[in-house]
Structure formats: C-alpha cells, structure tokens
Amino acid sequence: MDFRIESDSIGEKKVPKSAYYGINTLRAADNFKITGLKIHEEFIKSIVEIKKAAAITNEGIGLLGEHIKETIVKACDEIIEGKFKDQFITDPIQGGAGTSINMNVNEVVSNRSIELLGGEKGNYNIVNPNDHVNMGQSTNDVIPTAGKITTIKLILRCIKQLKILKKVFKEKAEEFNDIIKMGRTQLQDAVPIRLGQEFNAYSSVIKRDILRLNQVIESLKEVNIGGTAIGTGINTDMRYQIKIIPNLSKITQIQLNQAEDLIDSTQNLDSLVITSSVIRTCAVNLSKIANDLRLMSSGPRTGFGEINLPAKQNGSSIMPGKVNPVIPEVINQIAFNIIGNDVTINMAAEAGQLELNAFEPIMFFNLFQSIETLTNGINTFVENCVQGITANRKRCKGLLENSIGILTALCPYVGYKEAAEIAKRAMNTGESVRKIILREKILDEREVNSILNTVDMTKPRISRKYAVYK
C-alpha cells in the first residue's frame, strides 16, 4: 500500500495514499477501538450539511473564495448522496466531545475538494480541513447541532411508524367492539370489558406518544451553531451568526432556531435528556401492550387464550408444535435496552463540566440506537403481529360466563355484603352466579337479565334502584 506523510502538533503519521481521511482521523481510529461499529450514517450527513451551510455562509460574507466554496459544496453533496461511506472510520464512542468525527468529516470533505480541484490528497494548501472546511465552527457547536438534526430526522421516521400502529389498533378496536370478555386487575377477574375497548386504549396511548414526540422535536430545533468553542462565538463573524441558521435550515429542510443563550446551549444538554425520556416512555408503553398481548394469547389451551397472535416461527427446538409470541417479546427487549440507554444519557448529561459536556458521543450513540430500534420494532410489531391478531370469541364468552366478576354489577341492587356472600357460594359450589340468585330468589329473572347484561356492564348506565339507600 502506498502512503502519504501527514503531520500535526503531535508528530507525523503514514496515511494511505488513497484515503480521503487524514492524520486526525487515523489517530482516532487507533485510539478508539471500542464498539467496532460505524458512526450513524444520518449523523455523518448532518455534520456534512453543516459544512455545506458554513461554506455557503462564509462565501456569502466574503470570507471564503467562491471556487473553494463551490468545491466544498460539491464534495458535501456527494457525501450526502451516499458516496465515501467507507472513509468515515472513527468509532461512535470516542473521547474529545466528538472532535474525531468532526475532523473525519473535515478531512474527507477537504481531500475530496482538493481532488476535484486537480490536486493530490493531503495537499492542504489547496483546501484546508480546519481553515476552510471548519471555518467559523468548532466541534462544540457542530456536534450538538448535527446530533439534534439527526435526532429530529430519526424521530420523524418513528412518528410515521407510530401513526400506522395507532391506525391498526383503532381498526382492531372496531373489529373487536362486540366481543365481551372479563377485564382483570392484578391478574384477577374484575368486571366485563369489550375487547375493542382494550384495543382502543392502546390506540389512545400511542396517540399521546406521538404528541410528546412532536413536542420534543420543537425543543430540538434550538441549536448552538455559531457559538463555536464555548458559546461566545469566538472566530466567527457577526454576519455568519445571522446567516448560518437560515442557510442550514434550507439545506436540512428543518426550520432551526439559534439558541437565545449560546453559552447555555453549549454547556447544557437537557433537551437530549427530555428526548430520551420521551423515547423511553413510548418504549415502556409499547412493552406494556406487548405484555398484554402475550397474556391474552397465552396457552393456547391452558392460558387465557382470548386472542390469537400470528404464528411466525417454531417456538422450540424440543417441543413440537410450540409457537411463541416472538414479536411481543422483541418489543419487550427493545424497551429494556432503551431504558438502559436512557440511564446512560442521564448520567452523561449530568457529568458535563463548566462550559462543555464532553460526553456527547455516548449520548448520541445511545439516543440514535434507541430511536432506531424503537422504529424498527414498531414496524415489525405492525406487520408481523398486530395486523394479524384474531379474537377467540367462544373462549372470551366462556370465561366471562364462568366468572364471578359480574357480581360487581349487583352491588347497587343487593349491597356489597350480599354480593360477596353470593360470590363465596359460587366459588365453593361451582354454580353460576345467575343460578344462585334465581334459586335463592334474591332477584327475579327479569331483574337478573337486566342487571347482568354484560354489554351494559361495559359502560355507565342509570340504575333503577340502589339497595344501600333503602
């Protein structure tokens, strides 16, 4: 392999001659062999979008030559289109508050620009990674701004999937609206509920998750680009401060806002803490729904067996015919991981010191993973589980008729104590509640039919009399 020699303040290093990255990137690749994973593709694109916006802004205020600007913009566009992916070699978890990935982008944009101008890669007299590509910027405003832009992009994809899930739950609610089953509290028989009501509740909680995610997007639109190193804007022109946000908004197609206090925005990452919390809340809600589906589908003969989940794969290497609820199970595991990521993000945000939080790489790495795994999980939840759920009507009816939970409806008519006695007798004898009431002439058949109408039990109604007030 042919090499070129590059130097920095630490010394010299051999860089592969064909590489678009340079010495800073190579040092980072040697120092941070941590996860073996790549930087998120959207994160790289967001950083490159900032480089493009900065070049346009700096040329517009007369600080960068037009030919250099045009070349940087062209190089940035190529990267945004998906070229040179293999040139971004730094690990997502890295020291230095993200300087390594910022310099990786600076060097790739610089060397591609040099190449476009007919020079040899590494000849930074033509286009310099720091002086030209990074002009008016610092890692400390580039990385948080790019991270927020990336987070917004990923959340928008997640919201799209959540809207589909909400719609499917709503459709299932309508499909199952006439199916009465026994509701449960603490896993014990409670009172009747329509299966459709349960699925409508799932739709409602997803609706709230979507609302919260849309709200958090607005907070993420406030960025600290223009603050450079610590928010004071050192090495930027006042005109750059004014024009960078409109240019970046146009390129990203996201209406960004410059933070009112750039020092605060550089020091504090509470918006990421809130974002992670909202993602975690959504994951917890989905995991609870997954728990419900696993319970209601349990059996199929010795459990609840009220619904049937689509069979997706064999459930055992030893037990023939066993089919497991694998899709709800993966939703649970995604939630567990997101909760862990949220803890890491909280710890990293708290660990910031003075004018900068150095732990943005781990925060964004975990946040991107949380949003992306959640989005992918929702997609498989819809396609491989929720859409194909069917109801076991006979099983729901049988469990309901054999339950003593319907006795709750008797309380306004015979009183809690009498209802409890009937329940005890039903449990001891195995007789139905209806049979005991009629045999002991506690109520007549017309009253029993009215009071124990399970459809009426799933909604409020006007009672004709209250025994407790006699």
C-alpha positions as CSV (number, residue, x, y, z in Angstrom):
1,M,0.0,0.0,0.0
2,D,1.3,3.5,-0.9
3,F,1.3,6.1,1.9
4,R,1.5,9.8,2.2
5,I,3.0,11.5,5.2
6,E,0.8,13.9,7.2
7,S,1.8,15.8,10.3
8,D,0.0,17.5,13.2
9,S,1.0,19.0,16.5
10,I,1.8,15.6,17.9
11,G,4.0,14.4,15.0
12,E,3.9,12.6,11.7
13,K,1.9,9.6,10.6
14,K,1.6,7.5,7.5
15,V,-1.8,7.8,5.9
16,P,-2.9,5.5,3.0
17,K,-2.5,7.5,-0.2
18,S,-5.9,6.6,-1.5
19,A,-7.6,7.7,1.8
20,Y,-9.8,10.7,1.9
21,Y,-9.4,10.9,5.7
22,G,-6.2,12.2,7.2
23,I,-4.0,12.1,10.2
24,N,-6.6,13.2,12.8
25,T,-9.0,10.5,11.7
26,L,-6.3,7.9,11.7
27,R,-5.2,8.8,15.2
28,A,-8.8,8.5,16.4
29,A,-9.2,5.1,14.7
30,D,-6.1,3.8,16.5
31,N,-7.2,5.3,19.9
32,F,-10.8,4.4,19.9
33,K,-11.2,0.7,19.0
34,I,-14.3,0.5,21.2
35,T,-17.5,-0.9,19.6
36,G,-16.3,-1.9,16.1
37,L,-19.4,-0.1,14.8
38,K,-19.6,2.8,12.4
39,I,-20.9,6.3,13.0
40,H,-24.6,6.6,12.2
41,E,-25.0,7.4,8.5
42,E,-27.5,10.2,9.2
43,F,-25.2,11.7,11.8
44,I,-22.5,12.0,9.2
45,K,-24.9,13.5,6.7
46,S,-26.0,16.1,9.3
47,I,-22.4,17.1,10.0
48,V,-21.8,17.4,6.3
49,E,-24.9,19.5,5.9
50,I,-23.4,21.9,8.4
51,K,-20.1,22.0,6.5
52,K,-22.1,22.9,3.3
53,A,-24.1,25.6,5.1
54,A,-20.9,27.1,6.6
55,A,-19.2,27.2,3.3
56,I,-22.1,29.0,1.7
57,T,-22.4,31.4,4.6
58,N,-18.6,32.2,4.7
59,E,-18.6,32.8,0.9
60,G,-21.7,35.0,1.2
61,I,-20.0,37.3,3.7
62,G,-16.7,37.4,1.7
63,L,-14.5,35.2,3.9
64,L,-14.2,32.2,1.5
65,G,-13.3,32.2,-2.1
66,E,-16.2,31.3,-4.5
67,H,-14.2,28.5,-6.2
68,I,-13.4,26.9,-2.8
69,K,-17.0,27.3,-1.7
70,E,-18.3,25.6,-4.9
71,T,-15.9,22.7,-4.5
72,I,-16.7,22.2,-0.8
73,V,-20.4,22.2,-1.6
74,K,-19.9,19.7,-4.4
75,A,-17.9,17.4,-2.1
76,C,-20.5,17.7,0.6
77,D,-23.3,16.9,-1.9
78,E,-21.5,13.7,-3.0
79,I,-21.2,12.6,0.6
80,I,-24.9,13.4,1.3
81,E,-25.8,11.3,-1.7
82,G,-24.0,8.3,-0.1
83,K,-20.5,8.3,-1.5
84,F,-17.3,7.7,0.5
85,K,-19.1,5.8,3.3
86,D,-16.0,3.7,3.9
87,Q,-14.0,6.8,4.7
88,F,-15.7,7.5,8.0
89,I,-13.8,5.2,10.2
90,T,-13.9,6.6,13.7
91,D,-15.8,4.7,16.4
92,P,-19.1,6.2,17.6
93,I,-17.8,6.1,21.2
94,Q,-14.8,8.4,21.4
95,G,-13.1,10.9,23.7
96,G,-12.8,14.6,22.8
97,A,-16.5,15.5,22.7
98,G,-16.8,14.4,19.1
99,T,-13.6,16.1,17.7
100,S,-12.6,12.9,16.0
101,I,-15.8,12.6,13.9
102,N,-15.8,16.3,13.2
103,M,-12.2,16.1,11.9
104,N,-13.0,12.9,10.0
105,V,-15.7,14.9,8.1
106,N,-13.4,17.9,7.7
107,E,-10.6,15.8,6.2
108,V,-12.9,13.8,3.8
109,V,-14.5,17.0,2.5
110,S,-11.1,18.7,2.3
111,N,-9.4,15.9,0.4
112,R,-12.3,15.3,-2.0
113,S,-12.3,19.1,-2.6
114,I,-8.6,19.0,-3.3
115,E,-9.1,16.1,-5.7
116,L,-11.9,18.0,-7.5
117,L,-9.5,20.9,-8.0
118,G,-6.9,18.7,-9.5
119,G,-4.6,18.4,-6.5
120,E,-3.3,15.4,-4.6
121,K,-5.0,14.3,-1.4
122,G,-3.1,15.6,1.6
123,N,-2.1,18.9,0.0
124,Y,-4.0,21.1,2.4
125,N,-2.6,24.3,1.0
126,I,-5.4,24.0,-1.6
127,V,-8.3,23.3,0.7
128,N,-7.6,23.0,4.5
129,P,-9.7,20.9,6.8
130,N,-9.5,23.4,9.6
131,D,-9.1,26.8,7.9
132,H,-11.6,26.2,5.1
133,V,-14.0,23.3,5.8
134,N,-14.2,24.1,9.5
135,M,-14.3,27.9,9.1
136,G,-16.5,29.6,11.7
137,Q,-17.1,26.3,13.5
138,S,-16.0,24.3,16.5
139,T,-16.6,20.7,17.3
140,N,-18.5,22.1,20.3
141,D,-21.2,23.7,18.1
142,V,-21.1,21.3,15.1
143,I,-21.6,18.0,17.0
144,P,-24.6,19.0,19.2
145,T,-26.2,20.8,16.3
146,A,-25.7,17.8,14.0
147,G,-26.8,15.4,16.7
148,K,-30.1,17.3,17.2
149,I,-30.7,17.5,13.4
150,T,-30.1,13.7,13.2
151,T,-32.4,13.1,16.2
152,I,-35.2,15.1,14.5
153,K,-34.8,13.1,11.3
154,L,-35.0,9.8,13.2
155,I,-37.9,10.8,15.3
156,L,-39.9,11.8,12.3
157,R,-39.4,8.3,10.9
158,C,-40.5,6.9,14.3
159,I,-43.7,9.0,14.3
160,K,-44.5,7.7,10.9
161,Q,-44.5,4.2,12.2
162,L,-46.4,5.1,15.3
163,K,-49.2,6.6,13.3
164,I,-49.5,3.3,11.4
165,L,-49.6,1.4,14.6
166,K,-52.2,3.8,16.1
167,K,-54.4,3.3,13.0
168,V,-54.1,-0.5,13.1
169,F,-55.0,-0.6,16.8
170,K,-58.0,1.6,16.0
171,E,-59.1,-0.8,13.3
172,K,-58.8,-3.7,15.6
173,A,-60.8,-1.8,18.2
174,E,-63.7,-1.5,15.7
175,E,-63.3,-5.2,14.7
176,F,-63.5,-6.4,18.3
177,N,-66.0,-3.9,19.6
178,D,-68.8,-6.5,20.0
179,I,-66.7,-9.1,21.9
180,I,-67.3,-9.0,25.7
181,K,-64.6,-10.5,27.9
182,M,-63.6,-10.4,31.5
183,G,-61.5,-7.5,32.5
184,R,-58.7,-8.1,35.0
185,T,-57.0,-6.2,37.7
186,Q,-53.9,-7.6,39.5
187,L,-54.4,-10.6,37.1
188,Q,-57.7,-11.4,38.9
189,D,-61.2,-11.3,37.5
190,A,-62.6,-7.8,37.7
191,V,-65.6,-6.7,35.6
192,P,-66.5,-7.2,31.9
193,I,-64.9,-5.1,29.2
194,R,-65.2,-5.2,25.4
195,L,-62.1,-6.4,23.7
196,G,-62.5,-3.4,21.4
197,Q,-62.2,-1.1,24.4
198,E,-58.9,-2.6,25.3
199,F,-57.5,-2.1,21.8
200,N,-58.9,1.4,21.6
201,A,-56.9,2.2,24.8
202,Y,-53.8,1.0,23.0
203,S,-54.6,3.4,20.2
204,S,-55.1,6.2,22.7
205,V,-51.7,5.8,24.5
206,I,-49.9,5.7,21.1
207,K,-51.6,8.9,20.2
208,R,-50.1,10.5,23.4
209,D,-46.7,9.2,22.5
210,I,-46.9,10.9,19.1
211,L,-48.0,14.1,20.7
212,R,-45.0,14.0,23.1
213,L,-42.5,13.3,20.2
214,N,-43.8,16.2,18.2
215,Q,-43.4,18.4,21.2
216,V,-39.8,17.3,21.7
217,I,-38.9,17.9,18.1
218,E,-39.7,21.6,18.7
219,S,-37.2,21.8,21.6
220,L,-34.5,20.0,19.4
221,K,-34.8,22.7,16.8
222,E,-33.0,25.1,19.1
223,V,-29.3,24.7,18.3
224,N,-26.0,26.3,19.3
225,I,-24.3,26.6,15.9
226,G,-22.4,29.9,15.8
227,G,-21.3,29.5,19.4
228,T,-18.1,27.8,18.4
229,A,-15.9,26.6,21.3
230,I,-17.9,27.6,24.4
231,G,-20.8,29.7,23.1
232,T,-19.1,33.1,22.9
233,G,-18.8,32.8,19.1
234,I,-15.0,33.3,19.0
235,N,-13.6,33.2,15.5
236,T,-16.9,33.9,13.9
237,D,-18.1,36.9,12.0
238,M,-21.3,38.6,13.2
239,R,-22.7,38.2,9.7
240,Y,-22.0,34.5,9.9
241,Q,-24.0,34.4,13.1
242,I,-27.0,35.9,11.4
243,K,-26.9,33.8,8.2
244,I,-25.8,30.3,9.2
245,I,-29.2,29.3,10.6
246,P,-31.3,30.3,7.5
247,N,-28.8,28.5,5.3
248,L,-28.7,25.4,7.4
249,S,-32.5,25.3,7.7
250,K,-32.8,25.4,3.9
251,I,-30.3,22.6,3.4
252,T,-31.8,20.3,6.1
253,Q,-35.4,21.3,5.3
254,I,-35.8,21.7,9.1
255,Q,-36.8,25.1,10.5
256,L,-34.0,25.5,13.0
257,N,-33.6,28.3,15.6
258,Q,-30.4,29.7,17.1
259,A,-30.4,29.3,20.9
260,E,-31.1,32.6,22.7
261,D,-28.2,31.9,25.0
262,L,-25.4,30.1,23.1
263,I,-23.3,29.6,26.2
264,D,-26.2,27.8,28.0
265,S,-26.9,25.8,24.9
266,T,-23.2,24.7,24.7
267,Q,-23.0,23.8,28.4
268,N,-26.3,22.0,28.9
269,L,-27.9,19.1,27.1
270,D,-31.2,18.9,28.9
271,S,-33.1,18.8,25.6
272,L,-31.4,15.4,25.0
273,V,-32.4,14.2,28.4
274,I,-36.0,15.1,27.8
275,T,-35.9,13.5,24.3
276,S,-34.5,10.3,25.7
277,S,-37.2,10.3,28.4
278,V,-40.0,10.6,25.8
279,I,-38.5,7.8,23.8
280,R,-38.2,5.7,26.9
281,T,-41.9,6.5,27.8
282,C,-43.0,5.3,24.4
283,A,-41.0,2.1,24.7
284,V,-42.5,1.4,28.1
285,N,-46.0,1.9,26.8
286,L,-45.3,-0.5,23.9
287,S,-43.8,-3.0,26.2
288,K,-46.9,-2.9,28.4
289,I,-49.1,-3.5,25.4
290,A,-46.8,-6.4,24.4
291,N,-47.2,-7.9,27.9
292,D,-51.0,-7.7,27.5
293,L,-50.9,-9.4,24.1
294,R,-48.7,-12.2,25.5
295,L,-51.1,-12.7,28.4
296,M,-54.3,-12.7,26.3
297,S,-52.8,-15.1,23.8
298,S,-51.3,-17.4,26.4
299,G,-52.0,-21.1,26.2
300,P,-53.4,-21.6,23.6
301,R,-55.4,-24.2,25.6
302,T,-54.2,-23.8,29.2
303,G,-53.9,-20.0,29.4
304,F,-56.1,-17.1,28.7
305,G,-56.4,-17.9,25.0
306,E,-58.6,-14.8,24.3
307,I,-56.7,-13.7,21.2
308,N,-54.6,-15.4,18.7
309,L,-51.3,-13.9,17.5
310,P,-49.9,-14.7,14.1
311,A,-47.6,-17.8,14.1
312,K,-44.3,-16.6,12.8
313,Q,-41.8,-19.3,13.7
314,N,-41.4,-22.5,15.6
315,G,-41.1,-21.8,19.3
316,S,-39.0,-24.7,20.5
317,S,-36.1,-26.9,19.5
318,I,-37.6,-29.7,21.6
319,M,-41.4,-29.2,21.9
320,P,-43.2,-30.0,18.7
321,G,-45.9,-27.5,17.6
322,K,-45.0,-24.9,20.2
323,V,-45.3,-21.3,18.9
324,N,-44.0,-18.4,20.9
325,P,-45.1,-14.7,21.0
326,V,-41.8,-13.7,19.5
327,I,-42.8,-10.3,18.2
328,P,-44.2,-9.0,21.6
329,E,-41.0,-10.5,23.2
330,V,-38.8,-8.4,20.9
331,I,-40.8,-5.3,21.8
332,N,-40.1,-6.1,25.5
333,Q,-36.4,-6.4,24.8
334,I,-36.2,-3.2,22.8
335,A,-37.8,-1.4,25.8
336,F,-35.3,-2.9,28.2
337,N,-32.4,-1.7,26.0
338,I,-33.9,1.8,25.6
339,I,-34.4,2.1,29.4
340,G,-30.7,1.2,29.8
341,N,-29.7,3.8,27.1
342,D,-31.8,6.4,28.9
343,V,-29.8,5.8,32.2
344,T,-26.6,6.3,30.2
345,I,-27.8,9.5,28.6
346,N,-28.9,10.9,32.0
347,M,-25.5,10.1,33.6
348,A,-23.6,11.6,30.6
349,A,-25.7,14.8,30.7
350,E,-25.1,15.2,34.5
351,A,-21.4,14.6,34.1
352,G,-20.8,17.7,32.0
353,Q,-18.5,20.3,33.5
354,L,-18.3,24.1,33.2
355,E,-18.5,25.3,29.5
356,L,-18.9,21.9,27.8
357,N,-20.2,18.4,28.1
358,A,-17.5,16.1,26.7
359,F,-19.8,13.0,26.6
360,E,-22.0,13.9,23.6
361,P,-20.7,10.9,21.6
362,I,-22.1,8.3,24.0
363,M,-25.3,10.3,24.4
364,F,-26.0,10.5,20.7
365,F,-24.8,6.9,20.1
366,N,-27.4,5.6,22.6
367,L,-30.1,8.1,21.6
368,F,-29.8,7.2,17.9
369,Q,-29.9,3.5,18.8
370,S,-33.0,3.9,21.0
371,I,-34.9,5.8,18.3
372,E,-33.9,3.5,15.5
373,T,-34.6,0.2,17.4
374,L,-37.9,1.6,18.5
375,T,-38.8,2.5,14.9
376,N,-37.8,-0.9,13.6
377,G,-39.6,-2.6,16.4
378,I,-42.8,-0.8,15.7
379,N,-42.6,-1.8,12.1
380,T,-42.3,-5.5,12.8
381,F,-44.9,-5.2,15.6
382,V,-47.4,-3.9,13.0
383,E,-46.5,-6.1,10.1
384,N,-45.9,-9.4,12.0
385,C,-48.2,-9.2,14.9
386,V,-50.9,-6.6,15.4
387,Q,-52.4,-6.7,11.9
388,G,-52.9,-10.4,12.1
389,I,-54.4,-10.7,15.6
390,T,-57.7,-12.5,15.7
391,A,-60.1,-13.0,18.6
392,N,-61.2,-16.2,20.2
393,R,-64.9,-15.3,20.7
394,K,-66.0,-18.6,22.2
395,R,-63.2,-18.5,24.8
396,C,-63.9,-14.9,25.7
397,K,-67.6,-15.8,26.2
398,G,-66.9,-18.9,28.2
399,L,-64.5,-17.2,30.6
400,L,-67.0,-14.4,31.1
401,E,-69.9,-16.6,31.9
402,N,-67.9,-18.7,34.4
403,S,-66.5,-15.6,36.2
404,I,-67.9,-14.2,39.5
405,G,-66.6,-10.8,38.4
406,I,-70.1,-9.9,37.0
407,L,-71.2,-9.8,40.6
408,T,-69.9,-6.2,40.9
409,A,-72.9,-5.1,38.9
410,L,-75.2,-6.4,41.7
411,C,-73.7,-4.2,44.4
412,P,-76.1,-1.2,43.8
413,Y,-79.1,-3.6,44.0
414,V,-78.3,-6.1,46.8
415,G,-75.3,-4.4,48.6
416,Y,-71.7,-5.3,48.7
417,K,-72.0,-7.7,51.6
418,E,-74.8,-9.8,50.0
419,A,-72.9,-9.8,46.6
420,A,-69.8,-11.0,48.5
421,E,-71.8,-13.9,50.0
422,I,-73.1,-14.9,46.6
423,A,-69.5,-14.8,45.3
424,K,-68.4,-17.1,48.1
425,R,-71.1,-19.6,47.4
426,A,-70.4,-19.6,43.7
427,M,-66.7,-20.3,44.4
428,N,-67.4,-23.1,46.8
429,T,-70.1,-24.8,44.8
430,G,-69.0,-24.1,41.2
431,E,-72.5,-22.9,40.4
432,S,-73.1,-19.8,38.3
433,V,-73.9,-16.5,39.9
434,R,-77.1,-16.4,37.9
435,K,-78.3,-19.8,39.1
436,I,-77.7,-18.9,42.8
437,I,-79.5,-15.6,42.5
438,L,-82.6,-17.2,40.9
439,R,-82.7,-20.2,43.1
440,E,-82.5,-18.2,46.3
441,K,-84.9,-15.6,44.9
442,I,-82.6,-12.7,45.6
443,L,-83.9,-11.1,42.4
444,D,-86.4,-12.1,39.8
445,E,-85.4,-13.3,36.3
446,R,-86.3,-10.0,34.6
447,E,-84.1,-8.1,37.1
448,V,-81.2,-10.5,36.7
449,N,-81.3,-10.4,32.9
450,S,-81.2,-6.6,33.1
451,I,-78.5,-6.3,35.8
452,L,-76.3,-9.0,34.4
453,N,-76.4,-7.7,30.8
454,T,-72.7,-7.9,30.1
455,V,-72.9,-5.3,27.3
456,D,-74.4,-2.8,29.7
457,M,-71.6,-3.6,32.2
458,T,-69.0,-2.1,29.8
459,K,-70.5,1.4,30.1
460,P,-72.2,3.7,32.6
461,R,-76.0,3.4,33.0
462,I,-78.8,4.7,35.1
463,S,-79.7,2.2,37.8
464,R,-83.4,1.8,38.8
465,K,-82.7,1.4,42.5
466,Y,-79.9,1.3,45.0
467,A,-80.1,-1.2,47.8
468,V,-77.8,0.8,50.1
469,Y,-80.2,3.7,50.1
470,K,-83.3,1.6,51.0
